[in-house]
Every structure is written in C-alpha cells, then in structure tokens.
C-alpha cells in the first residue's frame, strides 16, 4: 500500500515524519506505541522516514522532525512539529475519530 493510499482512509491516519538521527523522534517512538494501545483500531499510525521518503516530506512542507500530521480522506486536518505529550496526542486523535 502506498502512502497516498493509506492517507485516503476514512478513519484518521496519524503520520509521524521522523529521521533516524533525530533525538526527539526517538523519544516519541514509545509514546506512539502507547497512543496506539489506547486508540486501537480507531486510527492508523504510520511512520515516514524523511530521509528515505523525501517526496512525502516535501509534499507536506515538513521542515523539522518530528512532525505529526493527521489525515482523513487524504486531507491533512491537523499538524504539530516537535515533541507532543501522549495525552494531547490521544485527545487530538479522538477529536477526529468521534462520529459527528
């Protein structure tokens, strides 16, 4: 499945744009695992290495890592650059999973 196919989902997709050399990115890895265990299948979480997939990073003007973007139906709905607390990330994802 390609990046573009994944973000077309009608459930939220949290994309973590990261780099292997990025210290804060490494700090976020266990946080994302915990977030996934809380939200389960309500949303998808994928990681995109900006060094291996520069086209995706360029397309969404990712200039710093980590950058998190939530997509739904292919549209970026929210973004955050830098480390984000687990509770805040869960809250944001839940906002997009709520059936309104």
C-alpha positions as CSV (number, residue, x, y, z in Angstrom):
1,X,0.0,0.0,0.0
2,X,1.4,3.4,-0.9
3,X,1.5,6.5,1.4
4,X,-1.3,8.1,-0.7
5,X,-3.5,5.0,-0.5
6,X,-3.1,4.9,3.3
7,X,-4.0,8.5,3.9
8,X,-7.1,8.2,1.8
9,X,-8.7,6.2,4.7
10,X,-11.9,7.5,6.2
11,X,-10.5,6.8,9.6
12,X,-7.8,9.2,10.8
13,X,-4.2,8.4,9.9
14,X,-1.5,9.9,12.1
15,X,1.7,10.2,10.2
16,X,4.9,10.6,12.1
17,X,7.5,12.2,9.9
18,X,10.8,11.3,11.5
19,X,14.5,10.7,11.0
20,X,16.9,8.1,12.4
21,X,19.3,10.8,13.6
22,X,16.6,12.8,15.4
23,X,16.8,12.6,19.2
24,X,13.3,13.9,19.9
25,X,12.0,11.4,17.2
26,X,13.5,8.5,19.2
27,X,11.8,9.9,22.4
28,X,8.4,9.8,20.6
29,X,8.6,6.2,19.4
30,X,7.5,4.6,22.8
31,X,4.9,7.4,23.2
32,X,3.4,6.4,19.8
33,X,3.2,2.8,20.8
34,X,1.3,3.8,24.0
35,X,-1.0,6.0,21.9
36,X,-1.7,3.1,19.6
37,X,-2.5,0.8,22.5
38,X,-5.0,3.4,23.8
39,X,-6.7,4.2,20.5
40,X,-6.5,0.7,19.0
41,X,-8.2,0.5,15.5
42,X,-9.9,3.8,15.7
43,X,-7.0,5.4,13.9
44,X,-3.9,4.3,11.9
45,X,-0.4,5.4,12.9
46,X,2.4,5.2,10.3
47,X,6.0,6.4,10.4
48,X,7.6,8.1,7.4
49,X,11.4,8.4,7.4
50,X,12.1,11.8,5.8
51,X,15.5,10.7,4.6
52,X,14.0,7.6,2.8
53,X,10.8,9.3,1.6
54,X,11.8,12.9,0.8
55,X,8.9,13.3,-1.7
56,X,6.2,12.8,1.0
57,X,8.1,15.2,3.3
58,X,8.4,17.8,0.6
59,X,4.8,17.5,-0.5
60,X,3.6,18.5,3.0
61,X,6.4,21.0,3.6
62,X,7.9,19.1,6.6
63,X,10.9,21.1,7.6
64,X,11.6,19.8,11.0
65,X,11.3,16.4,12.6
66,X,9.3,15.0,14.3
67,X,6.3,16.5,12.5
68,X,2.9,14.8,13.0
69,X,0.1,15.2,10.6
70,X,-3.4,13.7,10.9
71,X,-5.0,12.8,7.6
72,X,-8.6,11.8,6.9
73,X,-9.8,11.0,3.4
74,X,-6.5,12.3,2.0
75,X,-6.8,15.7,3.6
76,X,-4.3,17.0,6.3
77,X,-6.6,18.1,9.2
78,X,-4.0,18.8,11.9
79,X,-0.3,19.1,12.3
80,X,2.3,19.6,15.0
81,X,6.0,20.0,14.8
82,X,8.1,18.8,17.7
83,X,7.5,16.5,20.6
84,X,4.0,16.3,21.8
85,X,2.7,14.8,25.1
86,X,0.9,11.4,24.9
87,X,-2.3,12.7,26.5
88,X,-2.5,15.6,24.0
89,X,-1.9,13.3,21.0
90,X,-4.7,10.9,22.2
91,X,-7.0,13.8,22.7
92,X,-6.4,15.2,19.2
93,X,-6.9,11.8,17.6
94,X,-10.1,11.2,19.5
95,X,-11.4,14.5,18.2
96,X,-11.1,13.1,14.6
97,X,-12.4,9.6,15.5
98,X,-15.6,10.9,17.1
99,X,-18.6,10.3,14.9
100,X,-20.1,13.8,14.4
